[in-house]
Amino acid sequence: MAFKITEECISCGACEAECPNKAIKEGDTVYVIDPAKCTECVGSFDHSKCSEVCPVDAPQPDPAHKETRAQLLEKWKKLHPGETPKTT
């Protein structure tokens, strides 16, 4: 499932640089994650980097965008054509 950034976000920007899919952008008051690009870092890392680097745990799973690990990997492959995933 894609992640979303909650109201706890302090707009520090730590998450944006860590996203391998460029799914995180600065919003009006908090950073936002594009669910069409978020793969929970499947294909790039063993765990979600945004939640790892966030000092306030603002990135959380988004129940409105439930996806299996296989679906996340397929999304990653579409975002990174010709590349080999580092994780599966």
PDB file with one MODEL, atoms N, CA, C and O in Angstrom:
MODEL        1
ATOM      1  N   MET A   1       0.840  -1.170   0.000  1.00  0.00           N
ATOM      2  CA  MET A   1       0.000   0.000   0.000  1.00  0.00           C
ATOM      3  C   MET A   1       0.880   1.226   0.000  1.00  0.00           C
ATOM      4  O   MET A   1       1.933   1.241   0.639  1.00  0.00           O
ATOM      5  N   ALA A   2       0.472   2.225  -0.690  1.00  0.00           N
ATOM      6  CA  ALA A   2       1.230   3.470  -0.728  1.00  0.00           C
ATOM      7  C   ALA A   2       1.230   4.115   0.648  1.00  0.00           C
ATOM      8  O   ALA A   2       0.368   3.837   1.482  1.00  0.00           O
ATOM      9  N   PHE A   3       2.194   4.967   0.868  1.00  0.00           N
ATOM     10  CA  PHE A   3       2.256   5.719   2.108  1.00  0.00           C
ATOM     11  C   PHE A   3       1.616   7.080   1.898  1.00  0.00           C
ATOM     12  O   PHE A   3       1.453   7.534   0.765  1.00  0.00           O
ATOM     13  N   LYS A   4       1.254   7.727   3.000  1.00  0.00           N
ATOM     14  CA  LYS A   4       0.800   9.112   2.978  1.00  0.00           C
ATOM     15  C   LYS A   4       1.530   9.818   4.113  1.00  0.00           C
ATOM     16  O   LYS A   4       2.044   9.166   5.022  1.00  0.00           O
ATOM     17  N   ILE A   5       1.578  11.122   4.066  1.00  0.00           N
ATOM     18  CA  ILE A   5       2.221  11.890   5.122  1.00  0.00           C
ATOM     19  C   ILE A   5       1.118  12.551   5.945  1.00  0.00           C
ATOM     20  O   ILE A   5       0.242  13.233   5.414  1.00  0.00           O
ATOM     21  N   THR A   6       1.187  12.332   7.243  1.00  0.00           N
ATOM     22  CA  THR A   6       0.153  12.831   8.146  1.00  0.00           C
ATOM     23  C   THR A   6       0.416  14.276   8.567  1.00  0.00           C
ATOM     24  O   THR A   6       1.442  14.862   8.221  1.00  0.00           O
ATOM     25  N   GLU A   7      -0.516  14.830   9.309  1.00  0.00           N
ATOM     26  CA  GLU A   7      -0.430  16.209   9.785  1.00  0.00           C
ATOM     27  C   GLU A   7       0.756  16.438  10.724  1.00  0.00           C
ATOM     28  O   GLU A   7       1.130  17.582  10.981  1.00  0.00           O
ATOM     29  N   GLU A   8       1.344  15.362  11.232  1.00  0.00           N
ATOM     30  CA  GLU A   8       2.493  15.504  12.131  1.00  0.00           C
ATOM     31  C   GLU A   8       3.736  16.021  11.402  1.00  0.00           C
ATOM     32  O   GLU A   8       4.716  16.398  12.044  1.00  0.00           O
ATOM     33  N   CYS A   9       3.704  16.041  10.079  1.00  0.00           N
ATOM     34  CA  CYS A   9       4.836  16.492   9.265  1.00  0.00           C
ATOM     35  C   CYS A   9       5.276  17.887   9.701  1.00  0.00           C
ATOM     36  O   CYS A   9       4.460  18.794   9.867  1.00  0.00           O
ATOM     37  N   ILE A  10       6.597  18.034   9.882  1.00  0.00           N
ATOM     38  CA  ILE A  10       7.159  19.334  10.257  1.00  0.00           C
ATOM     39  C   ILE A  10       7.840  20.017   9.066  1.00  0.00           C
ATOM     40  O   ILE A  10       8.550  21.009   9.229  1.00  0.00           O
ATOM     41  N   SER A  11       7.616  19.478   7.885  1.00  0.00           N
ATOM     42  CA  SER A  11       8.147  20.037   6.632  1.00  0.00           C
ATOM     43  C   SER A  11       9.661  20.192   6.638  1.00  0.00           C
ATOM     44  O   SER A  11      10.191  21.194   6.158  1.00  0.00           O
ATOM     45  N   CYS A  12      10.349  19.204   7.179  1.00  0.00           N
ATOM     46  CA  CYS A  12      11.816  19.270   7.232  1.00  0.00           C
ATOM     47  C   CYS A  12      12.445  18.866   5.899  1.00  0.00           C
ATOM     48  O   CYS A  12      13.580  19.248   5.612  1.00  0.00           O
ATOM     49  N   GLY A  13      11.719  18.095   5.080  1.00  0.00           N
ATOM     50  CA  GLY A  13      12.218  17.713   3.772  1.00  0.00           C
ATOM     51  C   GLY A  13      13.115  16.495   3.753  1.00  0.00           C
ATOM     52  O   GLY A  13      13.605  16.119   2.688  1.00  0.00           O
ATOM     53  N   ALA A  14      13.347  15.868   4.889  1.00  0.00           N
ATOM     54  CA  ALA A  14      14.242  14.706   4.940  1.00  0.00           C
ATOM     55  C   ALA A  14      13.758  13.575   4.048  1.00  0.00           C
ATOM     56  O   ALA A  14      14.570  12.872   3.447  1.00  0.00           O
ATOM     57  N   CYS A  15      12.468  13.395   3.956  1.00  0.00           N
ATOM     58  CA  CYS A  15      11.898  12.288   3.195  1.00  0.00           C
ATOM     59  C   CYS A  15      12.035  12.467   1.686  1.00  0.00           C
ATOM     60  O   CYS A  15      12.245  11.493   0.963  1.00  0.00           O
ATOM     61  N   GLU A  16      11.917  13.691   1.212  1.00  0.00           N
ATOM     62  CA  GLU A  16      11.901  13.947  -0.228  1.00  0.00           C
ATOM     63  C   GLU A  16      13.172  13.428  -0.911  1.00  0.00           C
ATOM     64  O   GLU A  16      13.097  12.787  -1.959  1.00  0.00           O
ATOM     65  N   ALA A  17      14.312  13.701  -0.329  1.00  0.00           N
ATOM     66  CA  ALA A  17      15.582  13.294  -0.926  1.00  0.00           C
ATOM     67  C   ALA A  17      15.785  11.781  -0.908  1.00  0.00           C
ATOM     68  O   ALA A  17      16.546  11.250  -1.718  1.00  0.00           O
ATOM     69  N   GLU A  18      15.122  11.092  -0.005  1.00  0.00           N
ATOM     70  CA  GLU A  18      15.302   9.645   0.145  1.00  0.00           C
ATOM     71  C   GLU A  18      14.422   8.812  -0.782  1.00  0.00           C
ATOM     72  O   GLU A  18      14.678   7.623  -0.969  1.00  0.00           O
ATOM     73  N   CYS A  19      13.400   9.415  -1.360  1.00  0.00           N
ATOM     74  CA  CYS A  19      12.442   8.653  -2.169  1.00  0.00           C
ATOM     75  C   CYS A  19      13.043   8.271  -3.521  1.00  0.00           C
ATOM     76  O   CYS A  19      13.362   9.149  -4.322  1.00  0.00           O
ATOM     77  N   PRO A  20      13.201   6.969  -3.783  1.00  0.00           N
ATOM     78  CA  PRO A  20      13.792   6.538  -5.050  1.00  0.00           C
ATOM     79  C   PRO A  20      12.866   6.739  -6.254  1.00  0.00           C
ATOM     80  O   PRO A  20      13.310   6.667  -7.400  1.00  0.00           O
ATOM     81  N   ASN A  21      11.593   6.989  -5.993  1.00  0.00           N
ATOM     82  CA  ASN A  21      10.614   7.142  -7.072  1.00  0.00           C
ATOM     83  C   ASN A  21      10.200   8.592  -7.299  1.00  0.00           C
ATOM     84  O   ASN A  21       9.357   8.869  -8.152  1.00  0.00           O
ATOM     85  N   LYS A  22      10.782   9.508  -6.550  1.00  0.00           N
ATOM     86  CA  LYS A  22      10.422  10.920  -6.632  1.00  0.00           C
ATOM     87  C   LYS A  22       8.920  11.121  -6.432  1.00  0.00           C
ATOM     88  O   LYS A  22       8.283  11.921  -7.118  1.00  0.00           O
ATOM     89  N   ALA A  23       8.368  10.362  -5.463  1.00  0.00           N
ATOM     90  CA  ALA A  23       6.936  10.418  -5.173  1.00  0.00           C
ATOM     91  C   ALA A  23       6.590  11.491  -4.145  1.00  0.00           C
ATOM     92  O   ALA A  23       5.415  11.801  -3.953  1.00  0.00           O
ATOM     93  N   ILE A  24       7.593  12.061  -3.481  1.00  0.00           N
ATOM     94  CA  ILE A  24       7.345  13.014  -2.401  1.00  0.00           C
ATOM     95  C   ILE A  24       7.665  14.425  -2.871  1.00  0.00           C
ATOM     96  O   ILE A  24       8.731  14.695  -3.424  1.00  0.00           O
ATOM     97  N   LYS A  25       6.721  15.303  -2.636  1.00  0.00           N
ATOM     98  CA  LYS A  25       6.870  16.711  -3.004  1.00  0.00           C
ATOM     99  C   LYS A  25       6.398  17.591  -1.855  1.00  0.00           C
ATOM    100  O   LYS A  25       5.607  17.162  -1.015  1.00  0.00           O
ATOM    101  N   GLU A  26       6.889  18.819  -1.826  1.00  0.00           N
ATOM    102  CA  GLU A  26       6.454  19.776  -0.820  1.00  0.00           C
ATOM    103  C   GLU A  26       5.042  20.240  -1.153  1.00  0.00           C
ATOM    104  O   GLU A  26       4.768  20.668  -2.274  1.00  0.00           O
ATOM    105  N   GLY A  27       4.154  20.154  -0.179  1.00  0.00           N
ATOM    106  CA  GLY A  27       2.783  20.614  -0.348  1.00  0.00           C
ATOM    107  C   GLY A  27       2.603  21.995   0.254  1.00  0.00           C
ATOM    108  O   GLY A  27       3.582  22.668   0.577  1.00  0.00           O
ATOM    109  N   ASP A  28       1.357  22.420   0.407  1.00  0.00           N
ATOM    110  CA  ASP A  28       1.088  23.745   0.964  1.00  0.00           C
ATOM    111  C   ASP A  28       1.543  23.863   2.414  1.00  0.00           C
ATOM    112  O   ASP A  28       2.170  24.853   2.792  1.00  0.00           O
ATOM    113  N   THR A  29       1.230  22.854   3.227  1.00  0.00           N
ATOM    114  CA  THR A  29       1.604  22.914   4.642  1.00  0.00           C
ATOM    115  C   THR A  29       2.469  21.743   5.080  1.00  0.00           C
ATOM    116  O   THR A  29       3.249  21.867   6.024  1.00  0.00           O
ATOM    117  N   VAL A  30       2.339  20.616   4.408  1.00  0.00           N
ATOM    118  CA  VAL A  30       3.146  19.428   4.710  1.00  0.00           C
ATOM    119  C   VAL A  30       3.571  18.793   3.395  1.00  0.00           C
ATOM    120  O   VAL A  30       3.021  19.107   2.340  1.00  0.00           O
ATOM    121  N   TYR A  31       4.541  17.909   3.461  1.00  0.00           N
ATOM    122  CA  TYR A  31       4.944  17.165   2.265  1.00  0.00           C
ATOM    123  C   TYR A  31       3.846  16.169   1.896  1.00  0.00           C
ATOM    124  O   TYR A  31       3.091  15.726   2.761  1.00  0.00           O
ATOM    125  N   VAL A  32       3.760  15.823   0.625  1.00  0.00           N
ATOM    126  CA  VAL A  32       2.733  14.890   0.154  1.00  0.00           C
ATOM    127  C   VAL A  32       3.394  13.794  -0.680  1.00  0.00           C
ATOM    128  O   VAL A  32       4.443  13.995  -1.293  1.00  0.00           O
ATOM    129  N   ILE A  33       2.754  12.643  -0.682  1.00  0.00           N
ATOM    130  CA  ILE A  33       3.239  11.494  -1.444  1.00  0.00           C
ATOM    131  C   ILE A  33       2.240  11.189  -2.541  1.00  0.00           C
ATOM    132  O   ILE A  33       1.043  11.076  -2.279  1.00  0.00           O
ATOM    133  N   ASP A  34       2.718  11.056  -3.761  1.00  0.00           N
ATOM    134  CA  ASP A  34       1.890  10.670  -4.896  1.00  0.00           C
ATOM    135  C   ASP A  34       1.709   9.154  -4.836  1.00  0.00           C
ATOM    136  O   ASP A  34       2.677   8.421  -5.042  1.00  0.00           O
ATOM    137  N   PRO A  35       0.497   8.661  -4.558  1.00  0.00           N
ATOM    138  CA  PRO A  35       0.287   7.222  -4.428  1.00  0.00           C
ATOM    139  C   PRO A  35       0.561   6.447  -5.717  1.00  0.00           C
ATOM    140  O   PRO A  35       0.810   5.242  -5.673  1.00  0.00           O
ATOM    141  N   ALA A  36       0.518   7.127  -6.855  1.00  0.00           N
ATOM    142  CA  ALA A  36       0.801   6.459  -8.127  1.00  0.00           C
ATOM    143  C   ALA A  36       2.291   6.161  -8.286  1.00  0.00           C
ATOM    144  O   ALA A  36       2.674   5.333  -9.112  1.00  0.00           O
ATOM    145  N   LYS A  37       3.134   6.836  -7.495  1.00  0.00           N
ATOM    146  CA  LYS A  37       4.574   6.624  -7.574  1.00  0.00           C
ATOM    147  C   LYS A  37       5.143   5.916  -6.354  1.00  0.00           C
ATOM    148  O   LYS A  37       6.271   5.425  -6.403  1.00  0.00           O
ATOM    149  N   CYS A  38       4.391   5.852  -5.261  1.00  0.00           N
ATOM    150  CA  CYS A  38       4.899   5.252  -4.022  1.00  0.00           C
ATOM    151  C   CYS A  38       4.839   3.730  -4.112  1.00  0.00           C
ATOM    152  O   CYS A  38       3.788   3.150  -4.383  1.00  0.00           O
ATOM    153  N   THR A  39       5.981   3.101  -3.880  1.00  0.00           N
ATOM    154  CA  THR A  39       6.060   1.634  -3.880  1.00  0.00           C
ATOM    155  C   THR A  39       6.497   1.106  -2.512  1.00  0.00           C
ATOM    156  O   THR A  39       6.881  -0.056  -2.385  1.00  0.00           O
ATOM    157  N   GLU A  40       6.438   1.968  -1.484  1.00  0.00           N
ATOM    158  CA  GLU A  40       6.961   1.611  -0.157  1.00  0.00           C
ATOM    159  C   GLU A  40       8.428   1.224  -0.264  1.00  0.00           C
ATOM    160  O   GLU A  40       8.944   0.501   0.588  1.00  0.00           O
ATOM    161  N   CYS A  41       9.085   1.689  -1.277  1.00  0.00           N
ATOM    162  CA  CYS A  41      10.491   1.409  -1.592  1.00  0.00           C
ATOM    163  C   CYS A  41      10.733  -0.030  -2.047  1.00  0.00           C
ATOM    164  O   CYS A  41      11.884  -0.449  -2.170  1.00  0.00           O
ATOM    165  N   VAL A  42       9.664  -0.794  -2.300  1.00  0.00           N
ATOM    166  CA  VAL A  42       9.806  -2.127  -2.891  1.00  0.00           C
ATOM    167  C   VAL A  42      10.502  -1.926  -4.235  1.00  0.00           C
ATOM    168  O   VAL A  42      10.118  -1.058  -5.019  1.00  0.00           O
ATOM    169  N   GLY A  43      11.511  -2.724  -4.490  1.00  0.00           N
ATOM    170  CA  GLY A  43      12.292  -2.604  -5.710  1.00  0.00           C
ATOM    171  C   GLY A  43      13.584  -1.838  -5.498  1.00  0.00           C
ATOM    172  O   GLY A  43      14.543  -2.006  -6.252  1.00  0.00           O
ATOM    173  N   SER A  44      13.611  -0.992  -4.468  1.00  0.00           N
ATOM    174  CA  SER A  44      14.801  -0.180  -4.199  1.00  0.00           C
ATOM    175  C   SER A  44      15.465  -0.511  -2.867  1.00  0.00           C
ATOM    176  O   SER A  44      16.691  -0.582  -2.781  1.00  0.00           O
ATOM    177  N   PHE A  45      14.660  -0.711  -1.837  1.00  0.00           N
ATOM    178  CA  PHE A  45      15.181  -0.953  -0.495  1.00  0.00           C
ATOM    179  C   PHE A  45      14.343  -2.027   0.202  1.00  0.00           C
ATOM    180  O   PHE A  45      13.269  -2.394  -0.274  1.00  0.00           O
ATOM    181  N   ASP A  46      14.844  -2.524   1.327  1.00  0.00           N
ATOM    182  CA  ASP A  46      14.122  -3.533   2.101  1.00  0.00           C
ATOM    183  C   ASP A  46      13.016  -2.938   2.958  1.00  0.00           C
ATOM    184  O   ASP A  46      12.169  -3.671   3.469  1.00  0.00           O
ATOM    185  N   HIS A  47      13.013  -1.622   3.121  1.00  0.00           N
ATOM    186  CA  HIS A  47      12.015  -0.958   3.955  1.00  0.00           C
ATOM    187  C   HIS A  47      11.803   0.466   3.430  1.00  0.00           C
ATOM    188  O   HIS A  47      12.593   0.973   2.633  1.00  0.00           O
ATOM    189  N   SER A  48      10.745   1.086   3.883  1.00  0.00           N
ATOM    190  CA  SER A  48      10.409   2.434   3.421  1.00  0.00           C
ATOM    191  C   SER A  48      11.371   3.466   3.992  1.00  0.00           C
ATOM    192  O   SER A  48      11.440   3.664   5.205  1.00  0.00           O
ATOM    193  N   LYS A  49      12.109   4.118   3.108  1.00  0.00           N
ATOM    194  CA  LYS A  49      13.110   5.098   3.534  1.00  0.00           C
ATOM    195  C   LYS A  49      12.473   6.345   4.141  1.00  0.00           C
ATOM    196  O   LYS A  49      13.026   6.920   5.079  1.00  0.00           O
ATOM    197  N   CYS A  50      11.319   6.775   3.625  1.00  0.00           N
ATOM    198  CA  CYS A  50      10.711   8.002   4.144  1.00  0.00           C
ATOM    199  C   CYS A  50      10.388   7.868   5.626  1.00  0.00           C
ATOM    200  O   CYS A  50      10.644   8.782   6.410  1.00  0.00           O
ATOM    201  N   SER A  51       9.826   6.727   6.004  1.00  0.00           N
ATOM    202  CA  SER A  51       9.491   6.552   7.411  1.00  0.00           C
ATOM    203  C   SER A  51      10.739   6.359   8.262  1.00  0.00           C
ATOM    204  O   SER A  51      10.739   6.686   9.449  1.00  0.00           O
ATOM    205  N   GLU A  52      11.798   5.833   7.667  1.00  0.00           N
ATOM    206  CA  GLU A  52      13.052   5.638   8.397  1.00  0.00           C
ATOM    207  C   GLU A  52      13.718   6.964   8.758  1.00  0.00           C
ATOM    208  O   GLU A  52      14.259   7.102   9.856  1.00  0.00           O
ATOM    209  N   VAL A  53      13.686   7.939   7.851  1.00  0.00           N
ATOM    210  CA  VAL A  53      14.386   9.200   8.087  1.00  0.00           C
ATOM    211  C   VAL A  53      13.523  10.279   8.741  1.00  0.00           C
ATOM    212  O   VAL A  53      14.052  11.294   9.194  1.00  0.00           O
ATOM    213  N   CYS A  54      12.218  10.079   8.797  1.00  0.00           N
ATOM    214  CA  CYS A  54      11.326  11.103   9.346  1.00  0.00           C
ATOM    215  C   CYS A  54      11.479  11.198  10.867  1.00  0.00           C
ATOM    216  O   CYS A  54      11.342  10.194  11.565  1.00  0.00           O
ATOM    217  N   PRO A  55      11.761  12.393  11.382  1.00  0.00           N
ATOM    218  CA  PRO A  55      11.934  12.546  12.826  1.00  0.00           C
ATOM    219  C   PRO A  55      10.632  12.490  13.619  1.00  0.00           C
ATOM    220  O   PRO A  55      10.674  12.370  14.843  1.00  0.00           O
ATOM    221  N   VAL A  56       9.475  12.573  12.958  1.00  0.00           N
ATOM    222  CA  VAL A  56       8.195  12.573  13.675  1.00  0.00           C
ATOM    223  C   VAL A  56       7.250  11.457  13.220  1.00  0.00           C
ATOM    224  O   VAL A  56       6.071  11.470  13.574  1.00  0.00           O
ATOM    225  N   ASP A  57       7.745  10.504  12.448  1.00  0.00           N
ATOM    226  CA  ASP A  57       6.938   9.370  11.959  1.00  0.00           C
ATOM    227  C   ASP A  57       5.698   9.805  11.183  1.00  0.00           C
ATOM    228  O   ASP A  57       4.641   9.185  11.305  1.00  0.00           O
ATOM    229  N   ALA A  58       5.818  10.857  10.393  1.00  0.00           N
ATOM    230  CA  ALA A  58       4.675  11.339   9.615  1.00  0.00           C
ATOM    231  C   ALA A  58       4.283  10.413   8.461  1.00  0.00           C
ATOM    232  O   ALA A  58       3.089  10.290   8.189  1.00  0.00           O
ATOM    233  N   PRO A  59       5.221   9.753   7.765  1.00  0.00           N
ATOM    234  CA  PRO A  59       4.807   8.824   6.703  1.00  0.00           C
ATOM    235  C   PRO A  59       4.183   7.565   7.312  1.00  0.00           C
ATOM    236  O   PRO A  59       4.785   6.892   8.149  1.00  0.00           O
ATOM    237  N   GLN A  60       2.984   7.273   6.874  1.00  0.00           N
ATOM    238  CA  GLN A  60       2.249   6.114   7.379  1.00  0.00           C
ATOM    239  C   GLN A  60       1.581   5.394   6.207  1.00  0.00           C
ATOM    240  O   GLN A  60       1.295   6.018   5.186  1.00  0.00           O
ATOM    241  N   PRO A  61       1.327   4.083   6.341  1.00  0.00           N
ATOM    242  CA  PRO A  61       0.597   3.376   5.282  1.00  0.00           C
ATOM    243  C   PRO A  61      -0.760   4.037   5.045  1.00  0.00           C
ATOM    244  O   PRO A  61      -1.435   4.444   5.991  1.00  0.00           O
ATOM    245  N   ASP A  62      -1.142   4.137   3.808  1.00  0.00           N
ATOM    246  CA  ASP A  62      -2.407   4.774   3.419  1.00  0.00           C
ATOM    247  C   ASP A  62      -3.440   3.695   3.126  1.00  0.00           C
ATOM    248  O   ASP A  62      -3.368   3.044   2.083  1.00  0.00           O
ATOM    249  N   PRO A  63      -4.402   3.492   4.027  1.00  0.00           N
ATOM    250  CA  PRO A  63      -5.403   2.442   3.813  1.00  0.00           C
ATOM    251  C   PRO A  63      -6.268   2.661   2.574  1.00  0.00           C
ATOM    252  O   PRO A  63      -6.941   1.732   2.127  1.00  0.00           O
ATOM    253  N   ALA A  64      -6.263   3.848   2.020  1.00  0.00           N
ATOM    254  CA  ALA A  64      -7.031   4.129   0.803  1.00  0.00           C
ATOM    255  C   ALA A  64      -6.326   3.599  -0.445  1.00  0.00           C
ATOM    256  O   ALA A  64      -6.911   3.582  -1.528  1.00  0.00           O
ATOM    257  N   HIS A  65      -5.075   3.169  -0.298  1.00  0.00           N
ATOM    258  CA  HIS A  65      -4.302   2.678  -1.440  1.00  0.00           C
ATOM    259  C   HIS A  65      -3.649   1.343  -1.096  1.00  0.00           C
ATOM    260  O   HIS A  65      -2.424   1.245  -1.028  1.00  0.00           O
ATOM    261  N   LYS A  66      -4.460   0.329  -0.882  1.00  0.00           N
ATOM    262  CA  LYS A  66      -3.952  -0.993  -0.532  1.00  0.00           C
ATOM    263  C   LYS A  66      -3.418  -1.706  -1.765  1.00  0.00           C
ATOM    264  O   LYS A  66      -4.091  -1.793  -2.792  1.00  0.00           O
ATOM    265  N   GLU A  67      -2.188  -2.219  -1.643  1.00  0.00           N
ATOM    266  CA  GLU A  67      -1.549  -2.945  -2.731  1.00  0.00           C
ATOM    267  C   GLU A  67      -0.717  -4.078  -2.145  1.00  0.00           C
ATOM    268  O   GLU A  67      -0.179  -3.964  -1.044  1.00  0.00           O
ATOM    269  N   THR A  68      -0.621  -5.155  -2.883  1.00  0.00           N
ATOM    270  CA  THR A  68       0.224  -6.264  -2.458  1.00  0.00           C
ATOM    271  C   THR A  68       1.676  -5.940  -2.786  1.00  0.00           C
ATOM    272  O   THR A  68       1.955  -5.003  -3.534  1.00  0.00           O
ATOM    273  N   ARG A  69       2.582  -6.703  -2.234  1.00  0.00           N
ATOM    274  CA  ARG A  69       4.007  -6.522  -2.545  1.00  0.00           C
ATOM    275  C   ARG A  69       4.238  -6.733  -4.045  1.00  0.00           C
ATOM    276  O   ARG A  69       5.036  -6.019  -4.653  1.00  0.00           O
ATOM    277  N   ALA A  70       3.553  -7.697  -4.639  1.00  0.00           N
ATOM    278  CA  ALA A  70       3.690  -7.950  -6.079  1.00  0.00           C
ATOM    279  C   ALA A  70       3.203  -6.738  -6.890  1.00  0.00           C
ATOM    280  O   ALA A  70       3.827  -6.373  -7.886  1.00  0.00           O
ATOM    281  N   GLN A  71       2.119  -6.130  -6.480  1.00  0.00           N
ATOM    282  CA  GLN A  71       1.615  -4.943  -7.176  1.00  0.00           C
ATOM    283  C   GLN A  71       2.587  -3.775  -7.041  1.00  0.00           C
ATOM    284  O   GLN A  71       2.802  -3.024  -7.993  1.00  0.00           O
ATOM    285  N   LEU A  72       3.171  -3.627  -5.856  1.00  0.00           N
ATOM    286  CA  LEU A  72       4.150  -2.556  -5.646  1.00  0.00           C
ATOM    287  C   LEU A  72       5.376  -2.765  -6.524  1.00  0.00           C
ATOM    288  O   LEU A  72       5.919  -1.806  -7.075  1.00  0.00           O
ATOM    289  N   LEU A  73       5.813  -4.008  -6.657  1.00  0.00           N
ATOM    290  CA  LEU A  73       6.969  -4.318  -7.495  1.00  0.00           C
ATOM    291  C   LEU A  73       6.654  -4.027  -8.969  1.00  0.00           C
ATOM    292  O   LEU A  73       7.500  -3.492  -9.685  1.00  0.00           O
ATOM    293  N   GLU A  74       5.463  -4.371  -9.418  1.00  0.00           N
ATOM    294  CA  GLU A  74       5.066  -4.069 -10.800  1.00  0.00           C
ATOM    295  C   GLU A  74       5.041  -2.562 -11.045  1.00  0.00           C
ATOM    296  O   GLU A  74       5.454  -2.094 -12.106  1.00  0.00           O
ATOM    297  N   LYS A  75       4.558  -1.810 -10.063  1.00  0.00           N
ATOM    298  CA  LYS A  75       4.553  -0.344 -10.175  1.00  0.00           C
ATOM    299  C   LYS A  75       5.989   0.166 -10.275  1.00  0.00           C
ATOM    300  O   LYS A  75       6.283   1.042 -11.088  1.00  0.00           O
ATOM    301  N   TRP A  76       6.887  -0.384  -9.445  1.00  0.00           N
ATOM    302  CA  TRP A  76       8.295   0.013  -9.482  1.00  0.00           C
ATOM    303  C   TRP A  76       8.880  -0.240 -10.876  1.00  0.00           C
ATOM    304  O   TRP A  76       9.585   0.608 -11.421  1.00  0.00           O
ATOM    305  N   LYS A  77       8.581  -1.411 -11.446  1.00  0.00           N
ATOM    306  CA  LYS A  77       9.113  -1.757 -12.768  1.00  0.00           C
ATOM    307  C   LYS A  77       8.644  -0.770 -13.832  1.00  0.00           C
ATOM    308  O   LYS A  77       9.400  -0.459 -14.753  1.00  0.00           O
ATOM    309  N   LYS A  78       7.421  -0.275 -13.725  1.00  0.00           N
ATOM    310  CA  LYS A  78       6.912   0.715 -14.673  1.00  0.00           C
ATOM    311  C   LYS A  78       7.594   2.068 -14.480  1.00  0.00           C
ATOM    312  O   LYS A  78       7.802   2.806 -15.443  1.00  0.00           O
ATOM    313  N   LEU A  79       7.939   2.389 -13.235  1.00  0.00           N
ATOM    314  CA  LEU A  79       8.608   3.651 -12.940  1.00  0.00           C
ATOM    315  C   LEU A  79      10.093   3.625 -13.290  1.00  0.00           C
ATOM    316  O   LEU A  79      10.705   4.675 -13.484  1.00  0.00           O
ATOM    317  N   HIS A  80      10.678   2.415 -13.372  1.00  0.00           N
ATOM    318  CA  HIS A  80      12.110   2.255 -13.628  1.00  0.00           C
ATOM    319  C   HIS A  80      12.342   1.258 -14.768  1.00  0.00           C
ATOM    320  O   HIS A  80      12.962   0.216 -14.557  1.00  0.00           O
ATOM    321  N   PRO A  81      11.849   1.566 -15.974  1.00  0.00           N
ATOM    322  CA  PRO A  81      11.976   0.626 -17.093  1.00  0.00           C
ATOM    323  C   PRO A  81      13.441   0.299 -17.396  1.00  0.00           C
ATOM    324  O   PRO A  81      14.302   1.178 -17.414  1.00  0.00           O
ATOM    325  N   GLY A  82      13.694  -0.976 -17.629  1.00  0.00           N
ATOM    326  CA  GLY A  82      15.034  -1.422 -17.981  1.00  0.00           C
ATOM    327  C   GLY A  82      15.960  -1.652 -16.797  1.00  0.00           C
ATOM    328  O   GLY A  82      17.068  -2.160 -16.967  1.00  0.00           O
ATOM    329  N   GLU A  83      15.514  -1.284 -15.596  1.00  0.00           N
ATOM    330  CA  GLU A  83      16.325  -1.488 -14.400  1.00  0.00           C
ATOM    331  C   GLU A  83      15.932  -2.802 -13.727  1.00  0.00           C
ATOM    332  O   GLU A  83      14.823  -3.304 -13.913  1.00  0.00           O
ATOM    333  N   THR A  84      16.856  -3.345 -12.946  1.00  0.00           N
ATOM    334  CA  THR A  84      16.594  -4.549 -12.181  1.00  0.00           C
ATOM    335  C   THR A  84      16.322  -4.167 -10.731  1.00  0.00           C
ATOM    336  O   THR A  84      17.113  -3.442 -10.127  1.00  0.00           O
ATOM    337  N   PRO A  85      15.223  -4.639 -10.167  1.00  0.00           N
ATOM    338  CA  PRO A  85      14.940  -4.287  -8.765  1.00  0.00           C
ATOM    339  C   PRO A  85      16.002  -4.822  -7.819  1.00  0.00           C
ATOM    340  O   PRO A  85      16.530  -5.916  -8.017  1.00  0.00           O
ATOM    341  N   LYS A  86      16.310  -4.047  -6.797  1.00  0.00           N
ATOM    342  CA  LYS A  86      17.285  -4.471  -5.792  1.00  0.00           C
ATOM    343  C   LYS A  86      16.637  -5.377  -4.768  1.00  0.00           C
ATOM    344  O   LYS A  86      17.314  -6.197  -4.148  1.00  0.00           O
ATOM    345  N   THR A  87      15.330  -5.240  -4.582  1.00  0.00           N
ATOM    346  CA  THR A  87      14.581  -6.103  -3.669  1.00  0.00           C
ATOM    347  C   THR A  87      13.343  -6.601  -4.395  1.00  0.00           C
ATOM    348  O   THR A  87      12.868  -5.973  -5.341  1.00  0.00           O
ATOM    349  N   THR A  88      12.838  -7.712  -3.953  1.00  0.00           N
ATOM    350  CA  THR A  88      11.604  -8.247  -4.566  1.00  0.00           C
ATOM    351  C   THR A  88      10.584  -8.577  -3.526  1.00  0.00           C
ATOM    352  O   THR A  88       9.491  -9.035  -3.858  1.00  0.00           O
TER     353      THR A  88
ENDMDL
END
